[in-house]
Amino acid sequence: MRDIVHLQCPECKRKNYSTTKNKKTVTDRLEFSKYCRFCKKHTAHKETK
């Protein structure tokens, strides 16, 4: 079963993106390089609860 997770910018602490992940196969937290429109640059967005 896939669950919805939110990605948070580490600099401005805003939740900009949402994605899904399979919690049975991927146990660690996701991290993607995404564009933050508030910081106006690419940052490593990490999964939050």
C-alpha positions in Angstrom: 0.0 0.0 0.0 1.3 3.4 -0.9 1.2 6.3 1.5 1.2 10.0 0.9 4.3 11.8 2.3 5.2 15.5 2.3 8.6 16.9 1.4 9.9 19.9 3.4 12.6 22.4 2.6 15.4 22.4 5.2 16.1 26.1 4.9 12.7 27.8 5.2 10.9 24.7 6.8 7.9 24.9 4.4 6.2 21.8 3.0 6.3 22.4 -0.7 5.8 19.0 -2.3 3.9 15.8 -1.7 4.5 12.3 -3.2 3.8 8.7 -2.5 6.0 5.8 -1.3 5.7 2.1 -0.6 6.5 1.8 3.1 7.1 -1.9 2.9 9.9 -1.6 0.4 11.3 1.8 1.2 11.9 2.1 5.0 14.2 5.1 5.1 13.2 8.7 4.5 13.0 10.1 1.0 15.2 13.0 -0.2 14.9 14.8 -3.5 16.6 17.9 -4.9 13.6 20.2 -5.6 13.1 23.9 -6.3 11.8 25.9 -3.4 9.8 28.9 -4.7 10.2 30.7 -1.3 14.0 30.4 -1.1 14.2 30.7 -4.9 16.8 27.9 -5.3 17.2 24.2 -5.4 17.5 22.5 -2.1 17.4 18.9 -0.8 13.8 18.4 0.3 13.3 15.7 2.9 10.3 13.6 3.9 8.4 14.7 7.0 5.7 13.0 9.1 
